[in-house]
Amino acid sequence: MAAADMAHVLVFPIPAQGHLNSFLHFSTGLLRAGLHVTFLHTDHNLRRLGAAVREAAAASPRLRFLSVPDGLPDDDPRDVGGIPQLLEGLRTTASAAYRDLLASLRRAGGTADGFPPVTCVVADGIMPFAWDIAEELGVPAIAYRTVSACSVLAYLSVPKLIELGELPFPEGGDLDEPIRGVPGMESFLRRRDLPVQCRSLTNTYQDPLLEAVVAATVHSRKARALMLNTTASLERSSLAHLAREMRDVFAVGPLHAMSPAPAVATSLWRHDDGCLAWLDSQAERSVVYISLGSLTVISHEQFTEFLHGLVAAGYPFLWVLRPDMLGASQDAALQEAIAAAGEGRSCVVPWVPQRDVLRHRAVGCFLTHSGWNSTIEGVVEGVPMVCWPFFVDQQVNSRFVGAVWRNGLDMKDVCERGVVEGTVRVAMESAEVRRTARALAEQVERDIADGGASALEFKRLVSFIRELSS
Ligand SMILES: O=c1ccn([C@@H]2O[C@H](COP(=O)(O)OP(=O)(O)O[C@H]3OC[C@@H](O)[C@H](O)[C@H]3O)[C@@H](O)[C@H]2O)c(=O)[nH]1
């Protein structure tokens, strides 16, 4: 076996839907380049994904799935409220198991399945323990942030914003005030566009999630390189600023378009099969698609405002209401939505094959929480977006959609039926927004085509990994 093929990457994502998806697309790209890949799940997710993972492994002899415990009890819901505990469980329990596992995987013959030794680690950018342990064991490590370059730059700037007195915000301060200190964004970034955890920051309190993500981002400077699922034509300025801070930066996305992986292999919820047939029965660009990702939760009041705004806008809608989204009022809400929309004018389901939905001719706009995967999936399909960010990087992403890329409208912090109705109407009817969304999709298509910026970056990354592995 030629030396080049001996390069073997262990990939280790945060066990959350958005992260799993983009890590699997990345793994598919590595497999296509001829490398070996070990995909490290948590025991909980490996059990939850079951057959889908076995199928994916069977489909590729150079791909295997292994797992470590995440330190949480099996019946823990692992939902948005439990993220700090999950991060702590990973930092303590998973890290110990990961160290022992990597110690054996890096040795020749370390495993019975004949896989060559692991020669490089690509781990989630918010799990610094994973790169540190790898380097301690003599395995070079790359940090992969599954979010936008602009949000990474915002997180990296938090210590400076505190220094400049831009953070904490003054008590009762105007959230529309511009923010100084985030490079390349001073002409359009406002207080409300920073990750929402910044709003609860005081001189004595820092949100634990914000603290962990800022610390990990600052620590990324130590990684061999930072990898991002974005493209130069979308985020040239942020990438240039990050390149000055990191040892190297690779912008290799959108990976789901460059090296698509079967969605089922990482889907933590079962796809509803009927929604595509329902879309087939709808007119061209007539449907509003609503999905707020894998973690967002909403109150019944917010649900009602969205529902009445959507019905008043007058377009049929496909709405993803995950089983854990509304708590106790879930079932009632479901019936309300179907009744309010009227016969055949709504399809409300727990989970869909989102990339197939966004590609469908009947979808006219995407009401999204601006998670990064959803954002770039919408960009690639050229679908106008209405953004209603919930937390973390989403506030930054929605500002770029509304004020920089202009392929959609930023409805952050407002959940009022009249505004929902008006904003959805503009997204469905504005020729300007649709033209801009189409043009952006065509530009990104050029970036991922052979010789395109992202395709070349991916090649450069694979050579870098081979170099580190030799
Ligand atoms: O019904 C659905 C809804 C969503 N999805 C998929 O689930 C994924 C959701 O990922 P997103 O990044 O959009 O959002 P999540 O909230 O789940 O992700 C999380 O990690 C990535 C960060 O950018 C997000 O801000 C963070 O919240 C997308 O790939 C989307 O295609 C489905 O397959 N079916």
The ligand as a Gaussian input file, in Angstrom:
#p B3LYP/6-31G(d) Opt

LIG

0 1
 O      -36.076000      18.492000       9.636000
 C      -34.872000      18.666000       9.560000
 C      -34.222000      19.816000      10.123000
 C      -32.846000      19.929000      10.006000
 N      -32.135000      18.966000       9.363000
 C      -30.659000      19.083000       9.249000
 O      -30.109000      19.300000      10.526000
 C      -28.980000      20.186000      10.433000
 C      -29.182000      21.325000      11.421000
 O      -27.976000      22.023000      11.574000
 P      -27.937000      23.606000      11.759000
 O      -26.520000      24.016000      11.780000
 O      -28.794000      24.250000      10.773000
 O      -28.595000      23.878000      13.151000
 P      -28.468000      23.236000      14.585000
 O      -29.139000      24.197000      15.471000
 O      -28.977000      21.885000      14.608000
 O      -26.887000      23.258000      14.800000
 C      -26.026000      23.689000      15.760000
 O      -24.719000      23.464000      15.225000
 C      -24.291000      24.265000      14.173000
 C      -24.421000      25.706000      14.500000
 O      -24.185000      26.490000      13.404000
 C      -25.809000      25.963000      14.963000
 O      -25.928000      27.312000      15.297000
 C      -26.089000      25.142000      16.151000
 O      -27.274000      25.413000      16.709000
 C      -28.896000      20.665000       8.982000
 O      -27.865000      19.973000       8.310000
 C      -30.258000      20.262000       8.392000
 O      -30.210000      19.876000       7.035000
 C      -32.736000      17.857000       8.797000
 O      -32.078000      17.012000       8.217000
 N      -34.094000      17.742000       8.922000

